[in-house]
Amino acid sequence: MLFAIIATDHPDRLQQRLAFRSEHRARLDALQAEGRLLTAGPTLPDAEGDPMVTGFSGSVIIADFPSVEDAQAWVNAEPYLAQGVYAQVEILPYRETYGQTVGK
């Protein structure tokens, strides 16, 4: 089942985010290698600023997990959560109805 993981960053956490980025991305790479990652990426505070200067506002990850409990366990091991980058994380069941992977 697909779940949307929607995380909101604490303000002014760019340095912490960058410090743990490789660990965060390694976990996404593992989901990708397993064929479970639909999409993932950061959310931005605005469309104009350079996020490497202004920072990020959060993350969106859409991935396949057997259950919401499994998705929660994955989130609980997330470096950005453990290191205080994420202020809040919401996990929602997700159904893709439009997009490039529908029907594949």
Sequence and secondary structure as in RCSB ss.txt:
>XXXX:A:sequence
MLFAIIATDHPDRLQQRLAFRSEHRARLDALQAEGRLLTAGPTLPDAEGDPMVTGFSGSVIIADFPSVEDAQAWV
NAEPYLAQGVYAQVEILPYRETYGQTVGK
>XXXX:A:secstr
 EEEEEEEE TT HHHHHHTHHHHHHHHHHHHHTT EEEEEEE S SSS HHHH   EEEEEEE SSHHHHHHHH
HT HHHHTT EEEEEEEE    SSTTTT 
